[in-house]
Amino acid sequence: MKAFFMRRSFLAAAGLGLALTATLPAQAASTMPAVPAPQLSETSAPPVATPYPDTAVAHDQVAQAFALAQKTHRKVLLDFGGNWCPDCKMLSGIFALPDAARWLDSQFVVVPVNVGRINTNLDLAERYGVTIKAVPTVIIVTPDGHALNGDGSTALGNARSMSPQAVLDLISGWNKRG
């Protein structure tokens, strides 16, 4: 039950307020098989006004996310950004689309990490070999801590000019790596 409330707090803090599922059953594999992104009918998404929680909660949320990811055999999607960033707000809006949210929740424990003005919580990305120079920066990490997309973690930096489908397809490609 704690996992349910923790996941709910991630989403509530991100302003997403999505329907949630309880902890998934254990599987033999270390992570769930990658499921392709759904085909979205939406061609745009409204931005989320304040997608990132207070900077002070990031380390605890990331630690809790990895504990949940290990239990549920999902990967962790770390979304580094700031509430001042238009592309970050747009990316969160895409993540909040109903079909996108269901798919993301089935594959990942999503954690919005507030990096302030790119001056705090940067150590969380550095753990995975990523130096944050711009936001949004998205890192997909296996439950055992292996980053799958360090080479493309800033590819969503132009989320305002990307379709929701293009965003999910990119994340889906990263998801298939591990």
N, C-alpha and C positions, 0 to 999 in steps of 0.2 A: 504494500500500500504506500510506503514511503516513496518508492520509485514513481508512482503515479503522481503524487503531489510534487515531487522534485521536477518532473517533466513539465507539469502544469505551471510551476513557477518559472521555468525557463521561458515558456511561451508567453505567460502573462507579463513577465518582465520585458519581453520583446514586443509586447503589444499585439501579439498574434491571436490569442484567445481561441485556439483551435480545439476541435474535438480530439480527445485523447484515447489511447488504448492502454490497457493494463500491460504489465510485464509479459513479454512473449515467452513461450515455452523454450526450454533449453534445447539446443540442437548439437549434433556431434561436431559440426564444423566450428572453427573459431569465429567466423562471422557468417551472417546470413548470405545466401547467394545474391549477387547483384541483380536486381530487377530493373529492366529498362524504364526510363522515365515515361510517364503517361503522355498521350497526345492531348495537349490542352486546346480548348476551344477559345480561350481568352487570348487576345492579341496585345493586351496591355494590362497593367495593374496599377491600382492607386498606391502612391507611396505611403509608408507608415510614418507618422509624425515623430515618434521617439522610439525607435526599435531597440535601443541598447539600454540595459539596466545600469545602475550606478557602477562606477569603476571599482568600488571596494568589494564587490561580490564575485568578481571574475575568477579568482583562484579557487574559491570554494566551489563555484558552479562547474568549473572544468574538472576538478577532482571528482565531484559527484557524477558528472557525465560519464567519465571513464568507468566508474564503478557500475553505473547502469548499463553502459555499452557491453561490458564483460558479461553481465547477467543476461542481457537480451540478445547478445550476439549481433549487435548492430555496430556500425562505425560511428565515429564522432565527427560532426561537421562543425568546425570552429569558424564562426563568422566574425572577423575583427573589423570594427568600424567605429563611427562616432555619430551622435545624433545631429551633428551639424552638416553631415555629408549627404548630398542629394543622391548619389549612386547607392549609398548604403540604405537610404530610405526606400528607394525603388526596389532594391534587391529584397528587402524585407516584405515589401508589398507583393512581390512575385512569390515569395515563400508562403505568404498568407492565402494565396488563391486556393480554394478548396481541394482541387485535384492535386496540386503541387504539394500542399501541406500533408495530405494523406500519404503520398509517395515518400516525401522526405521523412515523415515519421516512421514509415515502415522500414526505411533503410538506415537512418541515422538518429543519433541523439544530437539535436541541434543546439548549439550554445552561442548566443550573441555575446561577444566580448567587447566591451567599451574600452577603447584605447585613448580616450580623451582627445586631445589634439595631436595624436600620434606621439604621446609622451608618457604613457602608463600602460602596464600590462603587456609590454612588448616582449618580455621574457617568456610569456606563454607561447608565442610563435617561435621564438629562438630555440625552444626545446626540440622543435621539429625541423631545424635548419632553415627557417624562414626569417628574414629580416623585413619588418614592416616599414615600408617607405611611403606607401599610399594605401588608401582604403576605398572600397572594401577589399580585404584580403581574406580568402576562404581556404582553409586547409582541411582536407579529408584525412582522418587518422584512424587506423585500425585500433581495436580495443587494447592491443598490446603496445601501442605507441609508435607505429610505423606510418609516417606521412606518405600518402599516395600521390600527391600533386604538388609537391614543393616547387616543381618547375613551372607550374602554371597558376600559382596561388593568387596572382593579381589579375588574372584574365577576366574577372567580373568587375573590374574597375570602371568599366563603361556600361554598367547595368542600365542606365537611362536610355541607351541607344540599342539595347538588346531586347528581343522579344522574350516573353516568358518561356516559350518553347526552347529557344536557343540557350537560355540560362540552365534549364533542366537538362537539356541534352549534354551540355558541357559537364555538369556535375555527374550525370550518369556515366559519361566516359571515364571520369576519374574514379567513380565507384567500381567500375569493372576491373580496375588495376589490382584490386586486392581482395 
